[in-house]
Amino acid sequence: MLTSGELYRDLGPHHFDHRAKAANTRRLVTRLQNLGYAVQITPLAA
């Protein structure tokens, strides 16, 4: 805002969840595997 001169724009409560969904998925799968779980990810049908 200060460097670009643009106005404040609320990105919403889930902005960072959507932005880094793949990274979050990898991180959480790795955490579960490190705890000794076998993980298989299946996306829900929308």
ChimeraX attribute file (.defattr): number of C-alpha atoms within 10 A of each C-alpha:
attribute: neighborCount
match mode: 1-to-1
recipient: residues
	/A:1	8
	/A:2	7
	/A:3	5
	/A:4	6
	/A:5	7
	/A:6	8
	/A:7	8
	/A:8	8
	/A:9	7
	/A:10	7
	/A:11	8
	/A:12	7
	/A:13	8
	/A:14	8
	/A:15	10
	/A:16	11
	/A:17	11
	/A:18	10
	/A:19	10
	/A:20	10
	/A:21	11
	/A:22	11
	/A:23	11
	/A:24	14
	/A:25	12
	/A:26	10
	/A:27	12
	/A:28	13
	/A:29	17
	/A:30	15
	/A:31	12
	/A:32	12
	/A:33	12
	/A:34	10
	/A:35	9
	/A:36	9
	/A:37	11
	/A:38	10
	/A:39	11
	/A:40	7
	/A:41	7
	/A:42	6
	/A:43	6
	/A:44	5
	/A:45	4
	/A:46	3
